[in-house]
Amino acid sequence: GRALKMYFVKTYLKQDNVNMLRWVEFKPEGKFEQHKTFLADKVSAAQNILLVVHGIIGNTETILKELVIGAKLQEKFDLVLSFDYENLKTPISDTGLDLKKKLEAAGIGDNDNKKLTVLAHSMGGLVSRWCIEREGGNRMVDHLVMCGTPNNGSPFGKVELVRKLINTLTVLTMNYFPALIPFNGAIMLALNRSKKITPTLEQMDAGSEFIKNLNSSSDPGVRYSILAGNVEEYNDPADHGFAKLLAKTGKSVLFTAMFGNSAHDIAASVDSVLGIDAARNPMPKRMNVPCHHLNYFFSEVGQKALLGVEW
């Protein structure tokens, strides 16, 4: 819902500045609020900062709720920031540049004596990599942790395939979440009638110019930790309803064919997620996790893997 709202505001209301860099205030009983005011003051007072970046059709609130609060990851940092961005229409490279500008405006930059760690999910990892590797963000980011990022592209970049897949998943979702029917209808209408909503999907195609340019970047000298899920290895007896059916769908013939029998997390192959040049210094740390694309932050195995990262 939030992704579609930001898309609508930017596309139809012609408001360009819809992306938000905010600081997170943690409250008792696992509650939190995200604030835009006094951001520079909060950054100035902090030394060890975590930045959370969501993926396509996502938002940071979900990650914060399930991981940062559920697993108490915020206790490892002085300050937690969140970056929410329009993720359907805006080119990934533009979002990466905007992230860098917003970090600079908040007081993060060269020789700031601060440690900045980025936790990114899915396409958020591509946004973060572009910022780091192509826009000079390596001078402000010290550590990038990516979960399910399609570093070498994803079959979801083939829009015609996605249209068929979304049709299947829409029926699945509506059976469990009737309240989402209007949103699913909006997505399907846009996918079937217009290309306005597909630019970022197309950029995630393995053969896209974006993926080629990103992977031709020189070594940024930034520490990368990479988590790759494998839906075939995922088995949580506690799963029920939609979660169980989603995992089953990810193991179906449709997904097996889509990924050419390669191991995958539903949205990206394991090889693509782990596909960062091992010759970099420092060498990327790679971890295989028995989870799927949508529960790196929800599942017990996903949270355990993330808490095992050398933050």
C-alpha positions in Angstrom: 0.0 0.0 0.0 2.7 2.5 0.9 4.7 1.7 -2.3 1.6 2.4 -4.4 0.9 5.6 -2.5 4.4 6.9 -3.2 4.1 5.9 -6.8 0.8 7.7 -7.1 2.1 10.9 -5.4 5.2 11.0 -7.7 3.5 10.0 -11.0 0.1 11.7 -10.8 0.5 14.5 -8.3 3.9 15.3 -9.8 5.7 15.6 -6.5 9.4 14.7 -7.0 10.7 14.8 -3.5 8.8 11.8 -2.0 11.8 9.9 -0.6 12.3 10.1 3.1 15.4 9.7 5.3 14.3 9.6 8.9 15.6 8.7 12.4 13.8 6.1 14.5 12.7 6.7 18.0 12.3 3.5 20.0 9.6 3.4 22.7 8.5 1.0 25.4 6.7 -2.3 24.5 8.3 -2.7 21.1 6.9 0.5 19.6 8.7 3.1 17.5 8.2 6.3 15.5 10.1 7.6 12.5 10.9 11.3 12.4 12.2 13.7 9.8 12.7 16.7 12.2 16.0 17.2 14.0 17.7 14.5 11.8 21.0 16.4 11.5 21.1 16.9 15.3 20.6 13.1 15.9 23.3 12.2 13.4 25.7 14.7 14.9 25.3 13.2 18.3 25.8 9.6 17.1 28.9 7.6 16.3 27.6 4.1 15.3 24.7 4.4 12.9 22.4 1.8 11.3 20.5 2.6 8.1 17.7 0.4 7.0 16.8 0.3 3.2 13.7 -1.7 2.0 13.2 -3.5 -1.3 10.7 -3.2 -4.1 7.1 -2.8 -3.0 8.2 -2.7 0.6 8.8 -0.3 3.4 11.2 0.1 6.3 8.5 -0.2 9.0 8.1 -3.9 8.4 11.9 -4.5 8.8 12.1 -2.3 11.9 9.1 -4.1 13.5 10.3 -7.6 12.9 14.1 -7.4 13.1 15.3 -4.3 14.8 12.8 -4.5 17.6 12.0 -8.3 17.6 15.7 -9.2 17.5 16.8 -6.0 19.4 19.4 -5.2 16.7 19.0 -1.5 17.6 20.9 -2.1 20.8 24.1 -2.5 18.8 23.9 1.1 17.5 23.7 4.7 18.8 21.1 5.7 16.1 18.9 3.9 13.6 17.9 5.6 10.3 15.4 4.5 7.7 15.2 5.3 4.0 11.8 4.9 2.3 11.7 5.6 -1.4 9.5 5.5 -4.5 10.4 2.1 -5.9 8.2 1.4 -8.9 8.9 4.2 -11.4 12.2 5.9 -10.4 15.4 4.4 -11.8 17.5 2.6 -9.2 20.5 4.8 -10.0 18.5 8.0 -9.3 17.4 6.6 -6.0 21.0 5.6 -5.1 22.1 9.2 -5.9 19.3 10.6 -3.8 20.2 8.4 -0.9 23.7 9.8 -1.0 22.5 13.4 -1.1 20.2 12.9 1.8 22.9 11.3 3.9 25.2 14.2 3.1 22.5 16.7 4.1 22.0 14.9 7.4 25.7 15.3 8.1 27.2 12.0 7.0 30.3 12.3 4.8 34.0 12.1 4.4 36.0 12.1 7.7 32.9 12.4 9.8 34.4 9.9 12.4 31.2 7.9 12.2 30.6 4.2 11.5 27.6 3.8 9.1 26.2 0.3 8.5 23.5 -0.3 5.9 21.0 -3.1 6.2 19.3 -3.6 2.8 16.7 -6.0 1.5 16.3 -7.1 -2.1 16.3 -4.1 -4.5 17.4 -1.9 -1.6 20.8 -3.6 -1.9 21.1 -2.4 -5.5 20.1 1.1 -4.4 22.8 0.9 -1.7 25.4 -0.5 -4.0 24.8 2.2 -6.6 25.2 4.8 -3.9 28.4 3.2 -2.6 30.0 2.1 -5.9 29.0 4.8 -8.4 28.2 7.9 -6.4 31.1 8.0 -3.9 29.1 6.6 -1.0 32.0 4.4 -0.2 33.4 7.4 1.6 30.5 7.4 4.1 29.4 3.7 4.3 31.6 1.3 6.3 29.5 -1.9 6.0 26.7 -3.1 3.7 24.5 -6.1 4.8 22.4 -7.4 1.9 19.5 -9.9 2.2 18.2 -11.4 -1.0 19.6 -8.7 -3.3 19.7 -9.8 -7.0 23.2 -8.7 -7.6 23.4 -10.4 -10.9 19.8 -9.8 -11.8 16.5 -11.7 -11.4 13.9 -13.3 -13.7 11.5 -10.8 -12.2 13.2 -8.3 -14.5 11.4 -10.0 -17.4 8.1 -8.0 -17.3 6.0 -10.4 -19.4 6.9 -13.2 -17.0 6.1 -11.1 -14.0 2.7 -10.3 -15.4 1.9 -14.0 -15.5 3.4 -14.6 -12.1 1.6 -11.7 -10.5 -1.7 -13.0 -11.8 -0.9 -16.3 -10.0 0.2 -14.6 -6.8 -2.7 -12.1 -6.8 -5.2 -14.9 -6.6 -3.2 -16.5 -3.9 -3.0 -13.3 -1.9 -6.6 -12.4 -2.3 -7.7 -15.7 -0.8 -5.9 -14.8 2.4 -6.0 -11.0 2.5 -9.3 -9.7 1.0 -8.4 -6.2 2.2 -5.5 -6.1 -0.3 -7.8 -6.7 -3.3 -7.9 -3.0 -4.3 -4.1 -2.8 -4.2 -3.6 -6.0 -6.2 -6.1 -4.8 -8.7 -4.2 -1.5 -9.1 -0.9 -3.4 -9.6 -2.4 -5.7 -12.2 -4.1 -2.8 -14.1 -0.8 -0.9 -14.2 1.2 -4.0 -15.2 -1.2 -5.0 -18.0 -1.9 -1.6 -19.5 1.2 0.5 -18.9 5.0 0.4 -18.6 5.0 3.3 -16.2 5.2 0.9 -13.2 7.8 -1.4 -14.6 11.1 0.5 -15.0 12.7 -0.8 -11.8 11.6 -4.3 -12.6 13.2 -4.1 -16.0 16.5 -2.8 -14.5 16.7 -6.0 -12.4 16.9 -8.2 -15.5 20.2 -10.0 -15.7 20.9 -8.5 -19.1 20.0 -4.9 -18.3 22.4 -2.0 -18.7 21.9 -1.1 -15.1 23.1 -4.5 -13.9 26.0 -4.4 -16.3 27.1 -1.0 -15.3 26.8 -1.7 -11.6 28.9 -4.9 -11.8 31.5 -3.1 -13.8 32.2 -0.8 -10.8 35.7 -0.7 -9.3 36.3 -2.2 -5.8 34.7 0.3 -3.4 36.8 -1.0 -0.5 33.6 -1.4 1.7 32.9 -4.5 3.8 29.9 -6.5 2.4 28.0 -9.2 4.2 25.6 -11.1 1.9 22.7 -13.4 3.0 21.1 -15.7 0.4 18.0 -17.7 1.2 17.0 -21.0 -0.4 13.3 -21.8 -0.4 14.0 -25.5 -1.0 15.8 -25.7 2.3 13.1 -23.7 4.2 10.9 -25.7 6.4 9.2 -24.1 9.4 6.7 -26.4 11.1 5.1 -23.4 12.7 4.1 -22.0 9.4 0.4 -21.9 8.6 -2.0 -20.3 6.1 -0.5 -17.9 3.7 3.2 -18.3 4.8 3.0 -22.1 4.3 1.2 -21.7 0.9 3.8 -19.1 -0.2 6.7 -21.4 0.6 5.0 -24.2 -1.3 4.4 -22.0 -4.3 8.1 -21.1 -4.3 9.0 -24.7 -4.6 6.5 -25.3 -7.5 7.3 -26.2 -11.1 6.6 -22.6 -12.1 9.4 -21.2 -10.0 11.7 -24.2 -10.8 11.4 -23.5 -14.5 11.7 -19.7 -14.0 15.1 -20.2 -12.3 16.3 -23.0 -14.6 16.5 -25.5 -11.7 18.9 -23.3 -9.8 18.6 -22.7 -6.1 16.6 -19.6 -5.3 14.8 -17.6 -2.6 11.7 -17.0 -4.8 12.8 -13.6 -6.1 16.5 -14.2 -6.9 18.8 -17.2 -7.5 21.4 -18.0 -4.8 24.1 -17.5 -7.4 22.8 -14.0 -8.2 22.5 -13.0 -4.6 26.1 -14.2 -3.8 27.4 -12.8 -7.1 29.8 -10.1 -5.8 33.4 -10.4 -7.0 35.3 -12.4 -4.4 38.5 -10.5 -5.3 37.4 -7.4 -3.5 39.2 -6.2 -0.5 37.8 -6.8 2.0 36.5 -10.0 0.6 32.6 -10.2 0.8 31.3 -12.6 3.5 28.6 -14.9 2.2 26.0 -16.8 4.2 23.4 -19.3 3.0 20.1 -19.2 5.0 17.3 -21.7 4.9 14.6 -19.1 4.3 12.8 -17.4 1.4 12.8 -13.9 0.1 10.0 -12.6 2.3 11.1 -13.8 5.7 14.8 -12.9 6.1 13.5 -10.7 8.9 10.5 -12.7 10.1 11.8 -16.3 10.4 13.8 -17.6 13.3 16.6 -18.8 11.0 16.7 -15.5 9.2 17.0 -13.5 12.5 19.6 -15.9 13.8 21.7 -15.4 10.7 21.4 -11.7 10.9 22.3 -11.6 14.5 25.4 -13.6 13.6 26.7 -10.9 11.3 29.8 -9.1 12.5 28.1 -5.7 12.8 
